[in-house]
Amino acid sequence: MSQLREIAEQEYRMDMTPMIDVTFLLLIFFLCTIKFKTLEGKLSAYLPKDVGVNTTKAEPKPKIEIKLEVVTQGLKVDARTGEPFDPTSKARFTYKDRRVRYKVDSTAFESLDKVRDRLRQLKDSVAPDTSVAIDPRKDTVYADVAKVLDVVLEFDFSNVSFVGSYEK
């Protein structure tokens, strides 16, 4: 009976390592097989259209649009000599007999001075945060855009954007 007494007095301890391993394996399995709902494309459908904090419609801010259209391409000449431009030379070039039409909103002008006068009139009649959009069309070069930008900045329009359009 002494052997039974020794066995009864010994502390019986269960080994927990295999059970923890199985638990972690099940956790990893469920995390790998879970599928989440995708709500990216459906968010706009769940938003209310006519109720909320601001139910009034926002008024569009005034915007001045300036379009640049090349009427006559002109001849590309060397800026120093005035002779026809050689593309292999590294000299600067300019255009001779080039005509650009400027449209401020719906009114067309042939000279930059007229655009300046029109912007002066508009500056007095619009809000100070009015934005200006410069829209250069086909065959317009950076020099044309820079001239218009100088005129726009002359009247302290601070919100200037450039609009691009693809034309064949």
N, C-alpha and C positions, 0 to 999 in steps of 0.2 A: 504494500500500500504506500510505501514511501515514494515510489515512482509516480503514482497517480497524484499524490499530494504535490510533488514538485511540478508536475504538468499543470495542475490547477492553479498553483501559485504564480506561474509565469504569466507575464502580461502578454495578451494576444494583441498584435498590431497589424492592421490591414495596410497593404502597400497601395498608396493613392496615385502613384506615377502613371500606371496604365489608364486609369480613369481620366486623369487630367489630359493625357495625350489624346484620348478618344474625343473628349470635349472640344479641344482646340481643333482637331481635324474636322469635326462636324461644323464648328463655327466657320472655318475657312471654306468648307464646301458650300454652306448656305450663302456666304458673302460672294462667292464666285458665281453662283447660279441665280442670284437675284436680278430681276429686271425692274428698272425704274421707269416711271411714266415720263414721257417727254411732253412738256407743255410749251415749248418754244413757239411753235406755229399756232397754238391755240390761245395765246394770251389775249390777243386783241378781241377774240370772240367773247371772252368772259368779262370784259370791261363794260361798264354802263355807258350808254351813248348820250342820254339826255339828263342824267342826274349826277350829282356830285358836288364838289366844292364850287366850281365855276360853271354855271349852266349857260352863261351868256357867251355869245360868239365873239372871238377876238377880232378886232378891226385890223385890217392889213395896214402896215406902216407905209407911208409914202416912199416911192422909189423913183429915182431919176435914171432912165436908161439912155445910154449914149452908144449908138451903133456907128461903126466905121466901115465904110464900103469904098473900095477902090474903083473909081470911075475910069481913069486912064492910068495904065501901069507906068508909062514913061520909060525913058532910056536910062540904063544904069551907067553912070560915068564916074571917073576917078575924081575924088573930092578935091585934090590939089590942082590937077591940070585941066580938068573939064573934058578930057578925051574919053572915048569909050572905055569901059572898065575891062581890065584883063583879069580873069578869075585866078590866074596863076600867080599874080602879084599879091603882095601882102598889104597893099595900100587900102585906105578906106574908100568907100564909094558912097555916092549919093544918087538920087534920081532926078533926072531933068524932065520937065514937063509932066510931072506926076500930079494927078488930081484925086483927092480923097473927099468923099461926101460924108458929112457928120450928121447923124440924126439924133436930136435930143428929144426924147419921147416920140412925138409924131412929126415934129418939124425938122425939115432937112436944111442944112447949111453947107455952103461950099468953102467957107474959110473958118479958120480957128478963131478969128476975132469975133465973128458972129456967134460962135459957140460960147465964147467968153461973156458976151453981152447977155445971151440967154441964161447962162448960169447965174449971172449977177441978178437978173430978174427973179429967177427961181429961188435963189438963196434968201431973198427978202420975204418970199411968200410961203416957204415950207418950214417945217419944224427943224430944230438944230440937229436932231439925230437922224435926219433923212439919209438913206443910203444911196450910193451911186453905183450903177453897174455899167462897166465898160465892155462892150461886145464887139471885138474886132472880127470882121468877116474875112472871106477868102482873099488872099494876096496882100493882106495887111502886114506891114513889117513892124518890128519893135519900135522904131523911131516914131511911127505914127501914133502908136499907143502911148509912148512916153510923152509926146507933146500934149495929148489929151489929158493924161494924168497930171502933168504940170498945171494945166488950167484948172482941173478939178481941185487940186491941193491949194491952189491960189485962193480959193474961196473957203478954205477950212472945212471941207467935207471930210469927216474922219472915217466914215464907214464906206470904204471903196472895195468893190469886188469886181472880178473879171469873169465874164461869161464866155464860154467857148462853145462853138457849134461846129459840127462836122458837115462840110460841104464838099461835094465831089468837084 
